[in-house]
Amino acid sequence: MPLGERAGDKSESRYCGVETEFNDDMPQVLAFNLSSGGFDFVIAPLMNPSYRPSLVQKDSMGSGALPFAGSDLVLSPSQWSSHVVGKISSWIDLDSEDETLRIDSETTLKQEIAWASHLSLQACLLPAPKGTSCANYARCVNQILQGLSNMQLWLRIPLVKPDDDSMDTSSDTLVDSWETWNSFRLLCEHHSQLSVALDILSTLPSANSLGRWFGESVRAAILNTDSFLTNARGYPCLSKRHQRLITGFFNHSIQIIISGNSVHPKPSVDANDFHKLSVSDSQRHPLRPYLDYVGYLYQRMDPLPEQERFELGYRDFLQSPLQPLMDNLEAQTYETFEKDAVKYIQYQRAISKALLDRIPDEEASSKTVVLMVVGAGRGPLVRASLQAAEETGRKLKVYAVEKNPNAVVTLHALLKLEGWEDTVSIVSCDMRYWDAPEKADILVSELLGSFGDNELSPECLDGAQRFLKPDGISIPSSYTSFLQPVTASKLHNDVKAHKDLVHFETAYVVKIHNAARLAPSQPVFTFTHPKHSDKESNQRYKKLYFVIPNDTGSAMVHGFAGYFDATLYKDVHLGIEPSTATPNMFSWFAIFFPLRTPICVNPGSTLEVHFWRCCGSTKVWYEWCVTSPSASPIHNTNGRSYWVGL
């Protein structure tokens, strides 16, 4: 039974599991934990824990059956696949110095995974690596991964990180568990079917350290009953920090699994308590109060806002950026962008301010402002301009310049429908080649991409600047791109799946969700309009230094998230840079620049990044690289993989 209903949430995190002991009566395990206990799935051992291959007497016919938890026939195929996650024997140690134990471990691991595959289980939980070295364990898992169809392997990792300022000498023996995961994942070449199940303990590392995991492929969080506190009524509850972490897991489709024995004596039932438990409930399953508390945390979350519901399908989905100069946009694309009311409200505010600055009140009835919308599309900026003129009581003459002949058809229809014939002139032409009959007071455009200049706004507005008066106003007046290093395991694996260089040298528009932002974003390139000098080039080069906070621990950089912030006019801005983003605006997702080989950064270290914007006669492209802590190749040399056509 799911934890609850939350508007818009259809993610896996609605389902809660329970870790069980070995029991060869699997129908009873499911009946007790699912029907009586209210859990959605079990993490169940598949093999009798006393089994060791080396102790089995080989009979002459070799017909001994392995001691699995019941035949495949005791549950239906859908019960096995929907309600059981296989738990691989926790005694196995593939890096043991004891050769017998090591060989037994290898044999058992392969037998159990083969059985889980036979049962069509969706996932198996692998025990945590036991020592500092896990090379042989990773080798065996990697071999298994090569032959797996679509089962996920969850590697159990305890959520620990030694405190740098801890005076406890024993902390020297503690390893940052992210390091264990990282070395295992690297040995298995970032395999997309290898994920993490985090063991949540009673103490948690710093917020920055926890943040790393949201960019990793974490599928489950195992919450031990020892981690719970007791509230005034005697029920289990969690610390505020644990509550925030669990809420974070819910928001990232990470499933909670309750593990351990009940450490809370049965409390007296209070009718007003949120658990609404009957005495028979708590007698039925000892872990039910823990499940109810997790359900309470889930149900008290705010429903997903409408904008996030709209964006759900786009989360971590890589899209190629638009080529608005080379290609004409389709009606559907126009329609999506036109629905973004917030963006056009900001434009209208900027145009109103510009009109008031341009024409004083005493000249409002005698002077007409010439305004050109360059890249008019199907007319939303024309409408915003006319509404601004009405709001400010200023007279306006509008030129709507659009190169897409299909959009021009819509513009003409709109002109008749709205009765704009006396005010608006439609020009079916590329703004770079149009010969304007007069000069404009105000030039309005919406040519910005996710990285500001990546849809060639600078080149287009350079071409249009010649028909702006010397003291004319450009809206937007400037825009700056921003960059930020991220851990984004899913995005890396999705790019890697193409098995070629081209995709690792392409920038993608993506609603980045499962990612860890490792340092604050920094400005990269700024463009100002109108340009003060014809000699100013649109080529750019920027060197950036990102410092990884000390308490984060080591982290993996899979690439860079890019954003922009634009000044439309004076104090009216528009943007998606996280710290200043315009709320409730959905026209732009971030842009993602991948790294061919992810780079590991140490706590407190500096990541040195170089970014170039290069201009040729027919195209514009970006090149990027990392030079510290280790050097990467320069990506996309000469725009060989990704460019924007002029």
N, C-alpha and C positions, 0 to 999 in steps of 0.2 A: 504494500500500500504506500503510494508516494507520501513524502513528508507533508505535503499540502498543495494547495493551488495558489499559484502566483501569476497574476495576469501577464501574459507574454512569455512566461518561462516554460520552455519545453525541453530543457537541457537534462543531461544525465544526472545532475546534482540533486534532482528531486528524489532520487532513490538511495536508500540507506541500507548498508549490508552489515553482517555480523560475522565475526571470526569464530569458527567452531573447532572442537577437538575431533580426532578421528572417531568415526562411527561407521560400521559397515551396514547400518540400516539407513540408507540415504532417504527413503521415503519418510521415515520418522524425523530425520534431521530437518527436512523441508517443512513437514507438518508442524513441528514444534516452533521453528524459528520464523516461518512465514505466516502460517495460518494463526498460530497462537500468539507469537511474538510481535507480528506486525512489520517485520523486516521485509525488504524486497529481494534480497539475495544473500547467499551464504558464501563465506570463504572456507571451503572444506578440504581437509587433507584427502588426497586420492589414494594414498598407499599407507598400509599399516606401518607406524613409526618404528616398530621393532625389526622390520625387514632389512637385511643386509645381504647383497648378492653373494658375498664371499662365504657366508654361513649356510647357504642353500646347498643341500646334498644333490649333486647332479645324478638323477637316475638314468638308467641305461637308455630309456626312450626319450629323455628330455621333455617330458610332458607336464612338468610342474606348472600350475597356474600361479601367476603373480598375485600377491595378497592385496588386490585393489579393494576399494570401498564399494563392493557390490558390482554386479554385472551392469552392462549398459542398458539392460532391459528393465531395470527396476524403476527408472524414470522415463518419461517420454522425451524424445529428442528436444522438444521446445522447453521442457523443464530443465534439462541439462544446460542448454545454451542460454536461457533467459535468467535462471536463478542460481546457477552454480559457477563460482570462480574457483579453479583448482588451486590448492595450496601445496606447493612442492615441499617435500620433507625438509624440516628445518635443521636436521642433523647434518645435512650434506656440507662438505667442505672440500671444494675442488682445488684448493691451494694448500692443503695440509702437507706437513712434512712426512706424515705417515702414509706410505704408498698404498697400503691396503684400503685405508679410509678414502684416499683420493680416487682410487680406481672404482671402489664401491659407489662413491658419490657421482662419478661420471656416468656409470652404468644406470644408476637409479634415476638421475636427472633425465636421461634420454628416454628411459622406460615410462616415466610419469608424463613427460610432455607428449610422447607418442600416444599414450592412453587418453590424455586430454584432447588431443587432435581427433582421435577416434570418436570421442563423445561430442565433438563440435563445440567445445567450450569457447566462449568469447575471449577469455583471459585466464592466465595463470599467474599466481603470486610467487615470485622467486625469493628465497631467503636472502637476508642482507649479507654482503661479503663479510667474511669473519676476520681477516687480518688486514694489514696495510696493503698487501699485494693481492690482486684479484685477476692476474693475467690468464691463468688457466681456466678459471670460472668464466671469464669473458670470452675466451676462445671457444669453449663448449657451447655457451649461449649463442655466440655468433654463428657457429656451425648450424645450430638448431634453427636460428632465424632465417638462414638461407633457404631452408626447405619448408618453412611454415606457410600455410595458405593465408589466412587472415586473422589468426589468433594473436592477441596482444600479450606480451610478457611484461609484468609489472615487477620491477626490482624494488625490494623493500629497503628503504633508506631511513635510518633514524634521523630526526630533525635536530641535529646538534651542531653547535659551532662554539669553540672555546672563546671566552671573553678575552680580548686583548689586554684589558686592564685588570684582569682577575689576578689576585695575589695567591690563588690556590695553586700549589705546585703540581697537583695532580692534573691540572688543565693541560700540562705539556703532553700528557699521554692522549688527550682527546684530539681527534682529527675533525676538521671541518667536514661534515658528511657530504657537502656539495662536492668536495675534492674526490671523494670515493665515487660518487655518481659520475663526475666528469671523466675520470680515468676509465671507468667501465664503458661509458658511452663512446669515448674516443676509440677504445679498443674495438668496439662494435661499429665503428664508422657512422655514428649518428643514425643508426637504423631506425626507420620510422615505426616499427612494431615493438620497439623497446621503450618502455615508459617507467615512471616512478610511482611507487606507493609510499608516501611519507608517513613514518611513525611519529605521531605527535606526543611529545613528552610533557611532564608537568611544568618544566621551565622552557621558555622560548628565547631564541636569539633576538638580536635587534631587528627593528622594522626594515632597515635596509637589507639586512641579511635574508630575512624572510621574503622580501620583494623579488629576489633573484629567481625564486622557484616559480613565480607566475609566468616567466618566459620559458620555462622548461616543460617537457611533456609529462606533467603530473596528472595521473588519472584518478588516484584515490588518496585519501588521508585516513590513516588508521588511528583512531582516537582511543587510547587505553583508559579504562575506568579509573586508573590511578591519577589521571590528569584532572579529574573532576573535583570540585570543592563541594561543600554541603551548604545549602541555603538555610534560612531560619526555620523552615518547615521540615527540614530533614531530607529534602530532595537533592539529587545531584544538580550542580550548575557549574559554569565555567568562569574563569577570570575574565575581566574586560578584554585583555589582550587576546586570549584564546577565542573569545566571542568574535572579535574583529577578524581574526584569521579565518575562522570557520565561515563567516559571511563572505570573505574574499574567495574562499574555495567555492561557495555556492555560485558566485558571480563568474567563476572560470570553469564551470562544468566539471568540478572535481567532486567525486562521490565520497561520502563519509562512511567509514566502517567502524563499528563499535567492537572493541576487543577487550578480553580480560574477564574477571569474575566480578560480581556485584560487591562493591565495598561500602555500599550504603545500606544500613539496616532498613527494613521496610518502615517507612514513616506512617504516622497516623494520617489518614486521608482528610484533607480539608476541602469542603465542597467548593470553596472560592478559588482553589489553586488552579493555575493555568493547565496543569496536567490532566485534570478531570479523570483521574484514575479511580477505578473501583478496586476494592480489596482483592477481588478475584483476578483482576488484571495483573496486579503486581505479584500474585501467587503464580500466575501462569508462566511468566517469563521473567527471570531475575534481572535482565537487562532492559526491560521495557521502560523504566523511568529515564534511562539514558537516551533511548530512542525518542521518547516524548520531549525531552529537553532539546535535542537536536531539531526535532520538528517545530518546536516553539521558536527557535532561532530562525528557522527558514520562514515560518509564517509571519513573523513580525517585520520581515524585510519589506521595503516599499515596493509597490508594483513597478514594473519596468516602464519608464516614460515612453510616450508615443514615438518619439524620435528614435530611441534605442530599439524599440520593437521593429520599426522600419529598417533599422540597420542590422538586425540580427543575422539575416541571410548573407550579409556582406562581411561579417566578422572574419578576419584572417583569410579572406579570399583575394588572391592576387589578380589584379586587372591591369592590362596594358594601358598606359596613359593615352589620352586623346591626341590625334594628329589634326588639329582644327584647321591648319592651313592646307595640308595635303588632301584631307578628306572633308566632305560635307557631312555635318551631323544629321542624324535621323530624327524624325518627329518625336520618337519616344525619349531620346536624350534631351531634346529641348524641353519636353513636358516635365521631366524629372527636375531639371534645374529651375524651371519657371515656378514650381511649387514652393520654392524656398522663400517664404514671405519675409523672413528676417533680413536676408541679403538685400532685397529691394527696398525695405524700410530704411536701411542704412544708406543706400544710394540716394533715396529721396531726401533724407536729412542733409546729406552732403550737398546735393544740388540746390536745395533751399538756401543753405548758408552761402553758397557761391553766388546765387542770384542776388541775395540781399547785399553781399559785399560788392557785387558788380554794379548794381543800379541803386542809387540812393532813393529814398521814398519820394522825393520831389520830382524825380525823373521817371517814376514807375509807369506813368500813363503815356509818356512821349517816346521812350526808348524801347527798342526790341532787342532782346538778347538772341544772338545766333548760337544755337547749340547743336553739335554734331554727335550723334551716337554712332560710333564706329564698331562694327560687329553687332548689328542691331538684332540679329536672330529673328525671333517671331514677335518682337516688340515690347518685352517687359521693361526695358530701360527707357523706351519712348514713353510708355505709360507713366513710369516713375517721374520722368522729367516734366511731363504735362501736369501731373498732380502737384509737383513742387512749385510750378509756375502759378497754379491756381491758389495754392496755400499761401504764397508770398505776394500775390497780386502783381506779378511781373509778366510782361509780354514776351512771348517766345516764338522763335522760328526754328523748326527742327529739321535737320537732315538725317535720315536713317540710312546708313551705308551698310550694305550686306552683300557678301560675295556668293552666298549659297542661293542659287536661283529657286530652289524649292521653298526656302524660308521667305523669299521675296513674294511668292504667291500668297502666303499667309498674311504678310504685311499689308499687301494691297487690299485683301479682304477685310482686315482689321480697320484700315483707314476708312473704308466705306461704312463699316458697322458702327464705328465710334464717331463718325463725322469729323475726322481730323484733316480733311482735304486742304483746308486753308492754312493749316499750321505746319503740317508735316510733308516733306518731300522725300520720296523713296529713291535711293540710288543703288542700282544693282551692279556692284563693282567691288573689286578688291581695294581696300582703303589705300594700299601702297601705290596704286596706279591711278587713282581717281584724280581728275583735274577739277578742283572745287571752284565754283563760280564766285565765292566770296570767302573771307576768313572768319573763323569761329571765335567767339568769346570763351566758350566752354566746350571741351572735348570729353565725352563720356565713353568709357569702354568697360567691358567685363571679359578680359582676355587672360585672367590670372589662372594658373594651374596650382596644383597642390604644393609645389615648391616655388610659387610666385612666378618666376620667369620661365618655367618649363613648357609653357604653351606659346612661347615666343611673343609675349606682350611687348618686350623692349623693341624687338625688330618691327612689329606692327605699328607701334606708336611712334617710332622714329620715322616711319614712312608717312604717317598721318600728321606729324608735327608741322609740316610745311604749310598746312592750311589752318594753323592756329595763330591768332594775333600775337605779336611780341609779348604783350602782357596777359595773354590768355591763360585760362585755368585748365589743367588736366585733372580729371577724376577717374582713377586714383592719381594722387600726386606722387606717391612713392610706395615701394613694397620691398620687403626684406625676407630672404629665405632663412630658415633655421634648421639646425641639424642636431641629432641626439643619438648616442650609441645605445643599442638595444640587444637584449637576449630575446630571441624569437625563434625557438626551436622548430615550431610548426612551419613558419614561413621558410626557414632554411631547408627543411625536408621537402616542402612543396616545390621549391626552385630546383633542388637536387634531383627530384624525380624525373626532370627532363633530360638528365644525363648529357648535358652539353654545356659549353662555355657561354654561349649566347645568353642563356637565361640568367647566368650569374653576373652578367654585365648589363643587365636591363634594370631600369627603375620601374617599380610597380606602384599603382595607386591601390591602397589597401586600408580597410578599417582595422587598424591594429588593435587587437584585444588581448590575446595571450602573449604578453611581452613584459619584460622587465626593463624599465627605463633606468639606465645605469648612472647617468649624470644629467644635470640640467641642460636644456638645449642652449645652443649658442648661435648668434647671427652669422650668416655666411655672405651672401651677395645682396647688395642694395641697388635698386634702380630708381632714379628720380625723373619725373616728367613735369613740364617739358625739359628736355636736355639743355644744359647751358652752353654746350659746345658741340659742334658737328664732329670735332676730332675725337670725342670721347668714345672709346670702343665698348662693345658689349661683352668682350672677353673678360673673364674674371679668374682670379686665383686666390684661394684663402687657405691658411694653415690654422688648424684648430687644436687646442689642447684641452682634453677632458680629464678631470681628476676623479678617480674612483674613490668614493668615501672609504675610510679605514674600516668602519664597522660593517661594510657590505660583505667582506670576504672576497675571495676570488670569484670571477664571473666570466662568462663566455659572451663575446661580442659576435653576433651573427650578421650584423649590418647596421644601417643607420636609418632612423625615422626622420623624414623631412617635413617641414611645415612652412607656412608663410604668415606674415602679418602685413597688412596694407593700410596706409593712411589714405582714405578717400579724399578728405578735405579737412584741413585744420585738425580739430579734435575728434572727427568721425572716423573710426577705424573698423576694420573687418579682418578676421584672421582665424587661423586654426592652431597657432602655437599654444601648447597646453596652458601656460600660465596666464595668457591674455585672451584665450579663445572667445569668439563671439558665441554666446549661448544659443542653443536651439537652431543652429544653422547646419544644413546637411549637404550643401553643394559640393563640399570638398572633403575627401578623406585624406589621410597622410600619404606621403610617398615613401617607399622603402628601397634603399640602395643596399643590395646584398654584398657580402664578402665571399669570395670563392672558397676560402678556407677560414672558418671562424677563428678568432684570436682570443686567447685566454689572457685576462688582465688580473693582476694581483691587487690586493687592497692597498689603497694609498698611492697606487702607481698612476702615471700619466699616459693617456692614450693620445698619440699624435696622429692627426688625420689631415690629409691634403685633398682639396676639392678644386677642380677646374671647370670653368664654363668655356667651351671652345666654339668658335664660329668659323664656318667655311662658306663657300659661295652658294651651296645648295642645302646646307644643313647646319644645325646647332646640336652639340652633344656635351655630356659631362664625362669627366674622367675622375677617378678617385682611388686613393690608396691609404694604407696605414704604414707609418714608418717606425712607431715605437708603441709597445714594448718589443714587437718584432715586425719585420718588414713584410708587407703583402705585395703581390704584383700590382702594377698600375692597371686598374680595370678600365675596359672600353677604350683602349688606345685608338685614336683616329676615328672614334665613333663606329668601330667595326661591328659592334653588336646592337647598339641602341642609339638612335638619333631622332631629332625632330626636323622634319623637312620644311624648307623655306618655300 
